[in-house]
Amino acid sequence: MEKISKHNAIVLRILLFALWAVIAIIMFRADDSYNLKAVLLLLPILFLRGMTFKFSWLDMVVCIVWLYGLTGCLTGINKLQTISACEYNTVCFIGYWAMRYLSGQEHQLKLFLKGLCILMTVAVLLAISTFFIFHHSVEEAGFDEVYSFRFLFKPLGYTTNAWATALIAILGVGLATVRLFPESKNTRRLLYFLSGLATCAVLLSFSRGAYIALGGFWVLFLIGIRPEAVKWRLLGGTLLIGVVVYSLFPKEMQTTLLMNKTVSQRESNKGRLQTTITALDVFRQRPLSGAGAGNYTLAIDKNRNQDTTVGYTSYAPNILAEWAIEKGGAGWMVYLFLALCIGQVCWQRRKNEFVVVVACTLAALFIKEMTLATVSSTAFGAFMCTLLLGMLQLPDDNETVVIDHRLNGRLRWGILISVVAVGGACRLFMIRHGIYERECRHIVATFRQGDYQEAVRLAGRLENRTPYLFCKAVVNMEGFEHIRDSSYLQQAETFLSDARRQMPADVFVEYLQTRLWRMKGEEEKAFAQLEKLAAAYPRNVLYHKDLFHLLYGRGEEQQAVFHLEKAVRLYPPLLNMKWMKRLVHEEPTLYECLKSRLLAEYSGVSPTDDARYGYILYYCGDKVRAMDFLKKAVGALPNLSTPWYLLAELNQECQNDAEAERCRRRYMLLRQGAFWGMNQGGKERLREPEEADLYQGYALKFRDWYKSSFDLLFM
């Protein structure tokens, strides 16, 4: 490793502290609205003088990966999402080069890894502590296992699967760092302690993908590490931790290891397989360039996310499906080239144990991503992957040089200028988006104050991009309801047409158009569009509900009841809405017809079907059968919240107070999370459903796709 000047030594030390700060910001999910992470990393690199390293094939491919991500800003189906993804990818890209500079100085690298491991130790200790709080809450609610409630456990704000991915990276960094400190016993003890904690946390995640990845890591570790005593000692320690965790949580570990034991596991496996097949179909629509970074859920929405009964998730079933949709065939080739370069670097440095462990970690992360893709949507996971790539290239005598050493300075400045230009442009774009977002909120506030004309005027100043077009269209539509100015509807129609042209993948634009046509009195157009939507997406409650209202208004009660039945079967809380209660009093014959149709047959095949039918039976007055179906549902899927509330009410009516209280505690856990015990002051009632609840599924999509609040749309 080359000697450096005093100036560069100081700058590298500043860069080291900057990396610690950035990792802490990312790991602990601190607010960074102005993207200071990029500035913290970039400034020290700019002040390095005459410090170079040999440019490798891997460096070249990392640059190509970053540049290819930029193309999504031009070819992606949603520019807002791709630019947002590009901004963070640029932060990761800067982190990679920061790691490349630090890796060239042994002392600085060791110091960085020490500090990183201390940060990771604190994070893992906090996570394990919160797990036992979570476990106690589940026990207090009366459950005897925690596997079914893993979604309630969110260490440091991460989902279970995303945290498991982070833990694999933490484990690998800890064991890799051990190989750099053969002489320091205290440091090695700290690192072994961190690795043990990470292993324990992986096992406590009860994530099937994490278990598979952990197994893959140890298989590769045992093959790659030479000292027999070391690797078997570490494996023995891991097995001991496994035995301890198994003795504490035997049911949970058995369930995890069996992989396909529970109903939720089988449904998850089936869903991931079906989504992967669907992803291949979507891939054929844009086989070359893909939909752009971050646009997986938008691209697949028409095919997989139009079912009201299925919760929305932003995770792809595996990394290959995500790459296929977002990156296209060209992206696949880029990542294949990246994998080959990683393999070449690992083979050249196979005698370096630090590099071997880092390579094992990257392989384990890939295995984990093949079970559920979380890295790209988890900032810490993505950043750690780039740092691990930088750690792979410790200088040695056999390093392949493809660029002349004297050109390194020009390359360095070329890369830095490109990074500054791209990062700055992305930041300015997102700042501009934030300004428009605040303006939208101001418009909504103005509207709610009753100044409808002013709200419409302010909306007209917004930019003609999809999320703002939504806001402009809805403000004009709602303004028409109060002012009755037909020009408002004309403007709204123009805005919706523009939104549909910009974002044909968003089905909700078509639904908003049906609402507009009904306001204009063009019911036939609205009816035709709703029928088309209901035929294409028969498991979306919105289309059937609106068809009911339209047909009922036209006096076609038989067809209206048909669609209302479908809507209720998809979303039973409709039975408890205000307009449904009015229908009971105003149209008792129609309501009785609906009840008879709902109770006539049941064709459900899953516990969630049982739960929905139990809800229907409860509000239709068949309390005995309702209890049977609700018990059957929670017996298979105990993490369903509403059935526990209804069971509590049913047991209360039967004077079974002890069972009612038990069910109520379980409902409280599922509604309020791990700290539900602190909020037992009053009995929580099942909230009366509102019309806005029907849009919550799309609300999640809207925030994910457009980085805006859905509350702006329905006032």
N, C-alpha and C positions, 0 to 999 in steps of 0.2 A: 504494500500500500504506500502510495507516494507521500512524501512530506509536503506540507502546505505552509503557507505564510501565516504570520500571526493574525493578519487581517482576516484571511479566510477561516482561520480557526475560530475567531470570534463570531463571524457570520454564521458558520455552521452550528455553533452553540445556540445562536438566536433561532436558526432554523429548527433545531432540535426542540426548543421550547415551544416554537410555533406549532410543530407537529403534535406535541403533547396537548396543547390547547385545543387544536382542531379535533383531535380524537376525543377529548373530553366533551367538547360541544356536541359532537355527533353521537357518542356513546350514551350520554345522559340526556339527549334530545333537548338541549337548550335552544331557546329561540334565537334564530339568526336571520332575521328578516332582511338584513342588508347584505347577506352573503359575505361576512367578514372572513370566513374560512379561506376563501381564495386569496384575499389580500394578505392575510397572515402568512400564508405559504409562499406567495409569489415574491413579496418584497425582499426577503433574505436572499433568494436565488438571484435576483437582479443585482445584488451588491457583491456577489462572488467575482473575484478577479483572477482571470487566467486559469481557472480551475476546470479541467476537462476530464472526461473519462472516455473510454473506447466505445464507440457506437456499435451495438450488436444487432443481429437480426431481430432479436426479441424487441429491442427498442424501436426498430423500424416498424414492426407489426403493431406494437402498441400505438404508435402514431397513426397507422392506417386505420386501426379500430376507432380511434378518436375522430379521425377525419370522416370515416364512413358514417359515424353517428351524426355528423354535421349535415350530411346529405338528407337526413330525415326532415330537417327544417324546411327543405324545398319540396320533397316528395311525400312527406307524411300526410295522413288524412286529417290530422288535427295539429296545426302548427303550434298552438299554445302548449300542448303536452310535450311535443318534441323539443321545443325551445327550453322548457323547464327541465326536461331530462338532460338536454345538452349542457345546460348550466351546471348541473351537478356532476355530469361526466367530466367537465372541464376541471372541477375541483379535484376529482379523483386522478385525472391526468397530471395535474400539478403535484399531487401527493406522490405519484409514481416517480417523477423526476427528483422530488425532494429525497425520496428514499434511495434513489440511485446515487445522489451525492453523498448521503450519509453512509451508505454501504461501502464506499471507497475509503472510509476512515474507521479503522477498527475501534479506536477509543470512543469516538462519537457514536458509533453503532451500538456498542455495548451499553453506553450510558442511556441512549434512547430506549433500548429494549428493557433496561431495568425500570425506567420510569413508566413505560407502557405496561409492563407486567404489574406494577403497583396499582395503576389505574384499573386494570382488568381485575385484580384481586378485590379491590373495593366494590366494583360493579357486581362481581359474582357473589360476594358475601351479602350484599344488599338483596340480590335476587333470591338466594337461598333463604334468607331471613323472611322475605315476603312470602315465600312458598309455605313456610310453616304457619304463618298467619292465615294464609288461604286455606291450608289443610284444616286448621282449627275451626274456621268458619264453616266449612263443609260438614265437619263432624257435628258442630253445634246445630246445624240445620237438620240433622238426623240421617245423613247419608253415611254409608260405611265404606265408600271408595271415592276417590277424587278424579279418576280417569275421565268420567263423563262430563266433568266440569272444568276441564283444562282451559277452555276458552275464557273463563273468568280470571285465570292467572295471567297477569300481564306485567312481568318484571321490567322495570324501567320504562313502561309504556309499550313494550314489544308484544306482539302476539306470540303464542307458544312456539310455533314453527319458525318464526323469524328469530326469536331468541335462541332456539336450538342451533340455528345456522351460525349465529354469533359465537356460541359456545364452542363449536367445532374449530373456528378460527382462533379463539382464545387458547384452547387446549394445544393446538399446533404451535402457536407462538411461544407458549410456555416451555414446551418440550424442545423446540428448536433453540431457544435461548440457552437452555442447559448446556448444549454442545459448545457454546462459546465461553463457558466459565468452568473449565475442568479443574482449576486450582482453587476456586473460592467455594468453601463448604457452605457458608451462610447464605450466599446468593443461590446456590444450588438448592438448598433446603426451601428457600422462599419460592423458587420456581417449581419445585416438586409439589409444594403446598398449593400453588395456583393450579397446576395441572390436575391434582386430586380434586380440588374444588370444582374445576370445570367438568371433570368426568362425572362427579356426583350430580352437578346441575343438569348435565345432559341426560342422565338416567332419570332424574326427577321431572324432566320435561314430558316423559312418557310419549315422546314423538316417535312414531315408527320409522320415519325417514332418518331421524337423528340416530336411532339405534343402529340402523343399517350403515350409516356413514361412520359411526364410531367403530363398528366392526371392520369396515373397509380400511379405516385409518390404521388400526392395529395390525391387520394383515400386512399392509404395505410397510409399516414401521418395522415389523419383525423381519421382513425380507431385506429392507434397505440398511438397517443399522447393524454394524459388524460386532461390537463387543457383546458376546453372548450373555455375560453376567448382567450387563446394564439392561438390555431389552427384556430379559426374562424377569428381572427384578421389577421393572416398570409394569409389565403385564400382570405380574402377581399382585402388585398394588392395586391395579385396576380391577382385577377379579375380586379382591378383598372389598373394595368399595362397592362393587356390584352385589356381593353377598350381604353387606350391611344394608344397602338400599332395599334389597329383596326382602330381608327380614322385617323391615319397617313397612313396606308397601308390596306385599306379595301379590294381591289381586291386580293391582295396577301394572306391575311388571309382567305378570303372566298375560294379561290382556294385550299389552304392547307387543310382547314377543310372539304371540300367536297370530298377530297381524290381521286376521279376518274373523275374529271371534264375535264381536258385538254387531248389532244392527247398524250403528253409526259407522263402524269400520267398513262393513260390506257396502253400505251406500256411498261412502267416500271413495272406495276403490272403484265402484261402478261409475261414479260421477267423473273421476279422473280419467278413466279409460274412454268414456263417451266424449269428454271434452277434448282429449287428444285426437280422436277420430274427427271431431268437428274442426279442430284446428287445421288439420290437413286439408279439409274442404275450403276453409277460409284462405289458406296459403295459396291455393290455386287461383284465387281472385287477383292476387298481386304477387306472382311467383318470383319476380326479380328483386324489386326494391323493398317490398314489405310495406307495412302500414306506418312505420316510423316508431322510434323509441317511446315507450309509455302508452302506446295505443292498442295494446293487446285487448283490453276489455271492451273498448269501443268497436274494434274490428269484429269481435266475436259476439257482440251484443244481440244481433238479430238471430243468431243461431243458437245461443245458449242462455241468454239472460233476460228472456221475455216471459219467464214463468214466475208468477206472483208467489207461488208456494216454496220457491227455492231462494235462499238468502244470497245476496250479492257478495262476491269476493273479487278482489283485484289480483289474486295470485293465479298464475298459470299452473296446469297440472305437472309440468316439467319444463326444464329450461329449453329443451329442443323445440317444444311446441311454441314457447314464447319467442324464440329466435326466428322460427319459421314465419310467424305472423308479423313480428315487428321488423325483422332484419331482411327477410326474403332469402332467396337462393344466394344472392351475392354476399349477404351478411354471413350465411352459413360457411361460405368459402373463406371469408376473412377469419372467422373464428376457428375453422379447421387449420388454417395456416398458423394462427396463434397457438393452437394446441401442439402442432408439430415443432414450433420454435421452443415452446416450453419443454417438450420432450428432449430436444437437442441440448438445451442448457442443462437439464437434469442429468443427461447421460455424460456430458463433458465434465460435470462436477460431482459425479456419483461417489467420489471418495470423500467429499466434504459432507460431514454428517449434518451440519446446519442446513445446507441446501437440500439434503435428502428429506429431512423432517418437514421443511417448508413445502417440498413437492408432495409429500404424503398428505399434508394439510389441504393443498389445492385439490388433490384428487378426491379427498373425503368431502370437500365442499361441493365438488361436481356431483358426487354420488347423492349428496343431500338434495341438490337442486333437481336431480332426476326424479325425486319423489314429490316435490312441490317447489316451484320457483319463487324464492323470496328475496334473493340477493339484489336484484335490480330495483325492487321497491322498498328495500331496507337500506338506509344510508350507511349504517355502520358496516353491514356485510359487504356492500360494494366497495367502500373505502378500504377495508381490510384486505380484500382481494387484490386491489392495486398495490398496496404496500407489500403484500406477499410476493407479487411479481417482481417488485423492485429488490426484495431481499434475495431472490434467486441468484442474482448476478454479482456475487462477491468476486472481486478481482482475483484472477489467477493467471498463471503463465500460459495457459492453453486457450485463453479467450479469443474467439474468432473476431477479427476486425474486418468490417466491410466498407468502412469509411476511413479515408486517410485522417490521421490524428490532427493535422493542421486545419482540417475542415471542421473539427468539432466546435470551435468557437463560433463559426458562421452558422452551423446547425443549431447550436444552443440559442443564439440570438434570433434565428429564424423561428424556432419553436416558441420562444418566449413572446415574441411579437405577435405570433398567430394566436397564442393563448390569451394574451391581453385583449386583442381585438375581438375574439370570439366571446370570451367571458364578459367583456364590457358590453358588447352588443346584446347578449342574452340578459344581462342584469338590467340594462336600460329598458328592454322589452318588458321584463317582469315588473319593473317599477311602474311603467306606463299602465300595465294591466292592473296593478294595485291601485293606481289613481282612479281608473275607471270603475274598479270595484267599489271604492269608497263613494264615488259619484252615484253609483247605482243605489247604495244604501241611503244616500241623501234623498234620492228621488222617491224611494219607497217611504221614507219618513215624511216627506212633503205630501205624498198621496194620502197617507194615513191621517194627516192633519186636516184633510178635506180640501186642499188646494190642488184640485185635479188638473186644471189647465196649466198651472206652473209645473206640475210633475211631468205632464206630456211635453211641455216646452224643454225642460231639462233633459228629458230622455232623447230628444232629437239631436242633442249635442254629442251623444255617445258615438263611439266608433262602430263601424259596420262589421264587427266580428261576432261569431256565433253566440257567445254568452251575453253580449250586449244587445244583440238582435232579439234574443229571448226577452230581455228586460224591456226593451222598447215596444215589442209586440204586446206583451202582457199589460204594460202600463196603458197603452192605447185601448186595449180591449176592456180593461177594468174602467178606464176613463169613460168609455162609451156607456157603460152601465149606469153612470151617474149623470152624465151631461147629455147623452143621446145625440151626439154629433156623429153623423155617418162617416165623416172624413176620418175619424179616428179608426174606424174599422178598415177603411181603405189603406191607411198607413200601416196598420197592423198586418194586413194581408201581404203588403210589399215586404215588410220585415221578415215574416215567416217564409215567404218564397225565397228570399235571400239566404235565410238560415238553412233551408232545405237544400239549396244549391251548394252551399258551403259544406254542409255536413249531412250527406245522404245516409250515412251509417246510423244516425240518431233517429230512431223510430218515433221518439216523442214529438218531434216537429210535426209529423203527420197527424198525430193525435191532437195537437194544439190547433191545427188547421180545421179539424172537425168542430171544435168548440167555436172557432171564429165563424164558420159557415152557419152554425146554429144561431149565433147572434145576429147574423145578417138575414136570417130567415130562409137560407138556402138549405133546407132540411134534407132534400133528396141527395145533394152532394155529400152532406155530412153522413147520411145513412149509408151511402155506397162506400164511402171511405172507411167507416166503422166496421161494416160487414167484411170488407177486404182485410182490415187489421185483425178482426176476430178470427177469420178463417186462417190467416197466416200465423197468428199467435193465439191459439185457443185457450191458453192457460194464463192470460193476462186479464185480471179482474176489471181494469179500467174500461176496456172495450165492451165487455158484456154489460157492465153497469150503465154505461152511457147509451147502449142500444136499448136497454130496458126503458130508460127515461124517454128516449125518443119515440119508441113504439107505443109506450103507455100514453104519451101525449097525443099520438095519432089515433088512439082508440083500439089499437091492435093488441088486445090484452093477452091473447093466447101466446103469441110470439114474444111479447114482453115478459111474461112469466117464464118462458123457456130460457131467456138470457139472464133473468134475475136469478133463477135457480143455479145456472152455471156460475154466476158471480158469487153467490153465497157459498157454494161448495168450495170455491177457490179462496174466499176470504169471509169466513163466518161472522166476524164482528160487524158486518153489514146489518145483521139482524138487530143490533143494538144501537144503530145510528138514529138520529132524530127524524130524518125523513122516512125511515122504515117504521118508526113508531107512529108517525102520522098516517102512514099507509094502513096500519092495523085498524085505526079508528075510521078513516075515510073510505077504505075499500076492504072491508072485512072478508068479502067473498073472494077477492083476488088473493088476499093474504092466506086464507084457508087453502086455496088451490096451491099456492106456493108451498105451504107446510106439507100438504099431502104428497106433493112431488118430492120434496126433500126427504121425507120419511119413508117413501115407498120402496126405495132400493139403496143399497150401499155396495159400492164396487171397489172400495179402497184396498190397497195391498201393503201399505207401509204404516208404521206407527204415527207419522204425521197425518196420514189420512184418517186414522182412528181418532186422533186428537181433534181434527177439524169436525169430524162427524159427531164426536162427543159434545163439542161446543154447540153444534146445530141442535142436537137432541135436548140440551140443557135449555136453550132459549125457546125451543118449541114446546117445552113442558113435559117431555118424556124423561124425567129425572132418574128413573131406575136404569134404563138402558144407557143414559148419559154416563152414569157412574161406571158401568161396565166398560164402556169404550175408553173413557178417560183413564181408568186404572190400567187397561191393556196398553194404552199409549205410553204412560210414564213407566210402566214395567219394562218396556223395551228401550225407551229413550227418556231417562229420568231428568234430562236437561231441558225439557219443555216447560216453560214457565206458566202459561195460562191454564193448562190442565190442573196444576196444583192449586191454583186459586179456586177454580170451579169445584174441585174435590173438597176443598176446605168449606165452601158454602154448602155443598150437599151434605157433608158430615155434620155441619152445624144445624141444618134443618132436621137431621135425624137424631139430634141430641147427643151425638158422639163428639163431645168437646175435645177430648184428648187427641183423637185422630185429626180433627179440624185444625187444632193448633199445630200439629206436626206438619200438615200440608201447608199451612200458612207460613211457617218458618222456611220451608223449602221454596215457596214462592218468593219470599223476601230475599233469600240468597240469590236467586236467579235474576231478580229485578234490580237489586241494589249492589250486588257484587260481594267481594270478600269482607267488606266492612259493614255488612248489613246489621250486625249485632249492635252497632252504635246508634242505629236509627229505629229502635224498637219502641219509641215513645207512643206511637199511635198505630192503629191498624191501617195498612195501606189497602185502599180499594182499587178494584180494577177500573181504570180510567175509561170513561165513555168514549168510544171511538169517534173521531171526527173525519170529515172529508179529506183533510190534509194528510191523514195517515195513509191514504191510498197511494200517495205520491212519495212515501219514504224510500221505497226501493229505487226510484229514479233519482231522488235527492242524493243518495250515496254516489250514484253514477255521475251526476252533475258536478258534485264537488271534486270527484276524482278526475273527470275529463277536462273540466273548464276552470278548475282552481277558483271557483266561485260558490257562494252560498245559494242553495236552492230556494231559500226563504224569500229571495228577491222576486220569484216568479209568481207565487200565489199569496196574495195579500189578504 
